[in-house]
């Protein structure tokens, strides 16, 4: 069973609409194949390295009618091919799980592959229905393997919420990818990579893990919001550090990809 969540942890929209930050028509880094990526508005985390901080505000964005989004996706079907489809990212998509059920149900009726990029922060009955019946794939963001590191990065407590969603997905037997941001001296430590590998090594549903080397491309967005970017002094990974991370994780996962 999922964890019951309070109303303040969901985003309310008008019926049959989604609160959207932006849409990318030909995404190639958000799931298999060519994808229409719908970046939903709102997130309850404030990750130090977030490159889309303008998606965090739960009152921002613009409401889009679900049927209009479906029509847009249908027009792109010829570009999707056998592997592509629609990905919802964010922000945190599961904050809008209730309406996402309707959106994904319509996409499945149109024969379109569906994917959710999530931080795994919540799992209510709408999210369960979405994962069980309509999400062909989920990409789960692992922020940190330890509670103190998770709190430092996200500003919130309890990393176990993410792992609970991973366990739920594993029990369903349906595909899952992991995503992990490599920050030198913070998340890109051999002991943490081994911990992650050991934790997930027996999962059958994990098809791959995607590593995302740290970058500072979103700093200007933090500045525009008047927020203090606390990782200004963090450096990017060296090629050797990235190769070492890949080498470690290949001991545990079927496929390790660097974005």
N, C-alpha and C positions, 0 to 999 in steps of 0.2 A: 504494500500500500504506500501511497505517496505521503509526503509530509504536508499537513494542513497549513496553509499560509494565511496571514492576515490580509485584509483588503488593501492595505497600504503597499503591499508587495506586488500589486498588479496595476496595469495601466488600463483605465477605462476609455473606451472609444464609443462613437456612435455605432449602432448595430450594423454588422456586415462591412465594417471599415477597419483599416489598420493605420496606426500612427507611424508614418514613414519619415525618415530623415532624408534618404536619397535612394536612387536606383542606378545600378550599373548594368548596362545592356549586354556587354560581352566580357564577363569576368572569367578569368582563367586560373585564379588562385584560391577559389572558394568552393572546392569540391571537384568531382570528376568532369572532364569535358568543358565545353563552353556553357556558361551559365548566366542567367539573369539573376543578379544579386540585389535583394531588397534589404536595405539597411534600415532596421526599425529603430524608432526613437525610444530612449529611456533605458537606464541601467542603474542598479543599486550599488554597484561597485565603482570605485574611482581609482583604477589601476595607475600606478606611477608612470608607466610607459604608454598609456593609452594614446593611440595615434588618431582616434576619432572622439576627442573629449566633447565635441559639440553634439554627440549623440546621447550624452549622459542625462541631460535634463528631461525628466519624465513629462514635462508640460510642453516641450518643444515639438518640432516636426509639423507635418501636415497630414490630415486624414485623407486616405485614398480608399475609394470604394473597392472592395475585394473583387467584384466582377470585372472592374476595369483593369486590375492587375492581372487577372486570369486572361483577359482578352489580349493584353500585351504579351504575356508569356506564350499564348497560342500562336501569335504572329511570328514568334521566334523559333518555333519548333523545328523548322528546317535547318536552323543553325546548331541546335542542340545535338543532333545526331543520336547515336546510340547511348552515349555516356552523359551528355549534358542535361541541363534542367534548371530548376529554380532553387536558389539558396536564400534563406533568410538569415541575416546577420544583424549586427547592431553597433551599439546598444546591446540589450539582452532580449532576444526574441521571446523567450518563455514568459516574460512579463505580459505578453499579449496572447497567451496560449488559447484562450477561449475563442478568439476570432481566427487564430491561426488554424484551428481545427477545420473551420469552414473553408478557409483559403486552400489548405492542403487537400481537403476532400475534393474540391473542385479541380485542382491540378491533377489529382489522380484520375478523376473522371475523364480528363483530357489526355491521359497517358503521359504525363510529364513527371520526370524524376524529381524528388523533393529532398532537401537537405537543410539541417539546422546547425548553425554555428553558435554554440552556447557556452556560457561559463558554468552551467550546471547549478546555478544558485538556488533554484526552486524546483519542486516536483509536486504539483497539486493534481487533482483528478483530471483537469483539462490537459495538463502537460502529459499525463500518463496516456490519455486517449490519443493525443497527438503522436507520441512516441510509438505506441503500440500499433496504431492503425494506419498512420499516414506519413510518417517520416521514413523514407527509404534509407537515409543516412543521417548520422549526427556527427558533428566535429566538436569534440569536447576540449575546452581550454583548461589545461592544467597550469595553475598559477605558481604553485610551490608545493613541495612535498611535506613541509613542516608548518605547524600552526603559526609560529612566530613570523616565519617568512611570508605566509599567506596574508597575515594581518598587515605586515609592513607594506606589501605590494598593493593590496586591495583596499585597505582602510576598513575592512570588516572582519569579524570573527568567524571561526568554524569552517575550515577547509573541507570537513567531512561532507558538507552538502554536495560538493562536486563528486566526491567518491561514491556517495549514495546514488547519484544519478548514473554513474558508470556501472555500478552493480546492477541497477535496474535494467539498463540497456543490455548488459551481458546476459542477464536472465532471459531476456526476450529472444536472444539468438540472432539479433539483427545487426547490420554493419555499423561500425563506429571507427572514427579516426581520432587520434589525439593531436593536440597542438600545444607547443611549448615555446615560450620566448626565452632565448639565450641571452642573459645579461652577465657579463664578466663579473666574477666575485660575488654575484647575488644568486642567480639561478644556474649559471654555467659552472658548476662545481662537480667534479667526478663523483663525489659521494652522493650528491643529490640525484645525479643521472642514474647511478646504480640503484638507488632507493626506488626511483620511479620504475626502472626496468623490473626490479624484483617484485614490486607491488602488482604490476600488470602482466607479468610474464605468462601467467596461465589463462589469461583472457582469450577466448576463442573468437570473439567478435571484432577485435581490433585488427583492422586491415593494414594500418600504417600509422606512423607518427610523423608529423610535420614540424620541423624546427624552424623557428623564425628568429634569425639573428637580430640582435638589438640595433635599432637605429633611432635617430632623432628627428625624423621627418615631420612629426606632429607638433613640434615645439611652437611653431608660429600660431597654431590653433589655441594652445594654452595661453599664449601671450594675448591673443585677441579676446579671450574670455576674461583676462585679468587674473588668471590663476598662476600660481608659482609652480614651475616645473622642477621637481626635486631631484631629477636624475641628470641635471645639466653636466655634472662632473663624471658621469658614467661614460666609459669608452666603448667603442664597438669591438666585436670579437676579431681576433686575428684569424687568418685562414687555418692556422695550426690548431687553434682552440675549437673551431667549428669541426675540423676533421676529427679531433679527439672525441668530441661529443657524439658524432656520427658513429665512430668506431665502438664506443661504449654501448650505445643504444642498439646497434646491430646485433649485439649478443642476446637481446631480449625480444626484439620486434621483427616481424616479417619484412617490413620495408621502412626505411628511414629516409625522409625527403627533406631537403633544405630549401626553403622558399626564398 
